[in-house]
Amino acid sequence: MMILIAFLVPVLSDGFQIHVENNSVSPLLDAGTESTLPIFKCGEDGVSPNPRSCESFIKCSHHLKYVVPCPKGLHFRNETSQCEIPCDAHCDRNLACECGWSTCIPECEEPNGIYAHPDECEKFIKCDDGKPTVFECSRGKAFDVNRKKCTPKNEVNCKIDSENELPAISSP
């Protein structure tokens, strides 16, 4: 019985993380990165997204926090409190374009230019000094790749596919 109690003390101590795969425990933060990482404080018991990584979540128990890794290749999804396929988890914003999320803003091919939005005919992307910004056409209009502007939808032949993407158009 003494061995079990000795094992539980570090697991229940604040500032340790549990590695489910190999059943080990390690400090939550290492000294080299502690000052640059967001602070997370446990309130109620339960699970929360890890602000430092999509590949794990924070489990709070009796005001103590534990970082619990997701199984390899999965990300934590806050809405379901479960680890899921990264595109389903909607955690890593860098996957927006790869996963086809509406928050996708493709990178600029040229520092200044206009592009058709890859997923929505009513939107377009304008790049200024390499920074992409998504714009939405006014109601009833869609982006016309030939005229390089928003025009009435009935005058636009919009097809969403990789062949219809607009190459960068240099701004005057």
NORZIRA-V177808 format. One record per residue. N is the residue number from 1. RES is the residue in three letters. PHI is phi in degrees with one decimal (none if undefined). PSI is psi in degrees with one decimal (999 if undefined). D_CENTER is the distance of its C-alpha to the mean C-alpha in whole Angstrom. Layout:
BEGIN
n = {N/N}
res = {RES/RES}
phi = {PHI/PHI}
psi = {PSI/PSI}
d_center = {D_CENTER/D_CENTER}
END
This chain:
BEGIN
n = {1/2/3/4/5/6/7/8/9/10/11/12/13/14/15/16/17/18/19/20/21/22/23/24/25/26/27/28/29/30/31/32/33/34/35/36/37/38/39/40/41/42/43/44/45/46/47/48/49/50/51/52/53/54/55/56/57/58/59/60/61/62/63/64/65/66/67/68/69/70/71/72/73/74/75/76/77/78/79/80/81/82/83/84/85/86/87/88/89/90/91/92/93/94/95/96/97/98/99/100/101/102/103/104/105/106/107/108/109/110/111/112/113/114/115/116/117/118/119/120/121/122/123/124/125/126/127/128/129/130/131/132/133/134/135/136/137/138/139/140/141/142/143/144/145/146/147/148/149/150/151/152/153/154/155/156/157/158/159/160/161/162/163/164/165/166/167/168/169/170/171/172}
res = {MET/MET/ILE/LEU/ILE/ALA/PHE/LEU/VAL/PRO/VAL/LEU/SER/ASP/GLY/PHE/GLN/ILE/HIS/VAL/GLU/ASN/ASN/SER/VAL/SER/PRO/LEU/LEU/ASP/ALA/GLY/THR/GLU/SER/THR/LEU/PRO/ILE/PHE/LYS/CYS/GLY/GLU/ASP/GLY/VAL/SER/PRO/ASN/PRO/ARG/SER/CYS/GLU/SER/PHE/ILE/LYS/CYS/SER/HIS/HIS/LEU/LYS/TYR/VAL/VAL/PRO/CYS/PRO/LYS/GLY/LEU/HIS/PHE/ARG/ASN/GLU/THR/SER/GLN/CYS/GLU/ILE/PRO/CYS/ASP/ALA/HIS/CYS/ASP/ARG/ASN/LEU/ALA/CYS/GLU/CYS/GLY/TRP/SER/THR/CYS/ILE/PRO/GLU/CYS/GLU/GLU/PRO/ASN/GLY/ILE/TYR/ALA/HIS/PRO/ASP/GLU/CYS/GLU/LYS/PHE/ILE/LYS/CYS/ASP/ASP/GLY/LYS/PRO/THR/VAL/PHE/GLU/CYS/SER/ARG/GLY/LYS/ALA/PHE/ASP/VAL/ASN/ARG/LYS/LYS/CYS/THR/PRO/LYS/ASN/GLU/VAL/ASN/CYS/LYS/ILE/ASP/SER/GLU/ASN/GLU/LEU/PRO/ALA/ILE/SER/SER/PRO}
phi = {none/-62.8/-64.9/-62.0/-64.2/-61.9/-72.3/-73.4/-57.6/-68.3/-66.1/-90.3/-81.6/-63.1/91.6/-115.7/-116.2/-102.0/-101.3/-63.5/-59.9/-117.5/52.7/-120.1/-128.8/-142.8/-59.7/-63.8/-127.1/-95.4/-59.1/-71.0/-117.0/-56.9/-72.5/-99.5/-98.6/-62.9/-91.1/-122.5/-117.2/-78.0/-106.6/-82.3/-64.8/147.6/-118.9/-143.2/-62.7/-84.3/-67.4/-98.8/-159.2/-77.0/-84.0/-154.8/-140.3/-106.1/-105.2/-105.6/-144.1/55.0/66.7/-107.9/-113.3/-135.7/-93.3/-112.4/-73.3/-76.7/-56.7/-49.8/87.1/-110.8/-121.3/-79.1/-111.0/-63.0/-62.8/-108.3/55.9/-137.4/-86.6/-138.2/-58.6/-49.2/-67.9/-79.9/-75.0/52.8/-105.3/-88.5/-60.7/-67.8/-93.7/-53.7/-72.9/-60.0/-90.3/77.0/-75.4/-67.8/-83.3/-66.6/-126.0/-60.7/-71.3/-75.7/-80.1/-130.5/-59.8/-130.1/-179.2/-124.5/-131.0/-72.4/-70.0/-70.1/-120.6/-137.9/-67.7/-83.6/-126.2/-146.3/-119.6/-115.9/-106.5/-123.0/52.4/82.5/-101.0/-80.3/-132.7/-89.5/-117.2/-114.3/-68.8/-67.5/-54.0/85.5/-120.0/-137.3/-76.6/-98.0/-67.3/-80.1/-86.4/61.5/-158.2/-79.7/-135.5/-54.1/-54.5/-68.5/-99.9/-111.4/-99.2/-101.3/-128.7/-94.4/-163.9/-64.6/-76.4/-95.8/-68.3/-80.7/-69.1/-58.3/-110.5/-64.7/-77.5/-69.8}
psi = {-33.0/-35.5/-42.5/-44.9/-42.7/-34.9/-36.3/-27.8/-52.0/-29.8/-38.5/1.5/144.3/140.3/17.5/151.9/147.7/129.1/102.6/-39.1/-41.6/13.7/46.9/168.5/138.1/164.5/144.7/-45.1/141.5/154.6/-30.3/-23.3/-4.9/-41.2/-20.8/-1.7/149.4/148.0/133.8/125.6/135.1/134.5/-94.7/158.4/143.8/-166.2/150.0/157.6/147.0/118.3/-10.2/-19.6/136.2/-17.2/9.5/172.6/167.2/127.2/125.4/132.0/117.1/43.7/15.0/145.7/143.7/135.2/119.9/119.4/146.1/158.8/150.2/131.3/-1.7/156.4/153.8/133.7/118.0/-39.1/-32.3/-8.1/37.7/161.3/130.9/175.4/136.8/-43.0/-28.9/-26.8/-26.4/44.9/-47.9/105.8/-23.6/-13.2/2.6/-47.2/-44.4/-36.5/-8.1/27.7/154.6/-15.3/3.1/127.9/104.1/155.7/152.7/133.3/-30.6/153.9/-35.2/120.8/174.3/136.0/150.3/144.3/136.5/-18.0/-16.7/125.3/-25.0/3.6/159.3/165.9/129.7/130.3/126.0/118.0/39.0/-0.7/115.8/139.7/131.5/131.1/150.5/135.0/156.6/163.9/132.6/2.8/158.7/159.9/125.9/113.7/-25.3/-42.1/-13.6/36.6/170.1/130.8/167.1/138.7/-37.4/-11.3/-0.8/131.6/93.2/124.3/126.2/103.9/168.4/-24.1/-21.7/3.0/138.6/127.4/162.4/134.2/120.8/133.4/144.5/999}
d_center = {45/44/42/39/40/39/36/35/35/32/30/30/30/28/26/25/23/24/23/24/24/27/28/28/27/26/26/22/22/24/26/25/22/22/23/20/17/17/19/19/22/23/24/25/25/22/18/15/12/12/11/12/10/8/11/13/14/17/20/23/26/29/27/26/23/22/19/19/17/16/18/17/15/13/10/11/10/12/14/16/16/16/14/13/12/9/9/11/8/5/4/2/2/6/6/7/10/11/10/12/10/12/10/10/12/14/16/19/22/25/24/26/26/25/23/23/19/19/18/20/24/24/21/22/20/22/22/24/24/21/19/18/18/18/21/22/26/28/29/31/30/28/27/30/29/33/34/31/30/30/33/34/32/35/36/33/32/28/27/23/23/23/27/27/24/26/26/26/29/30/31/34}
END
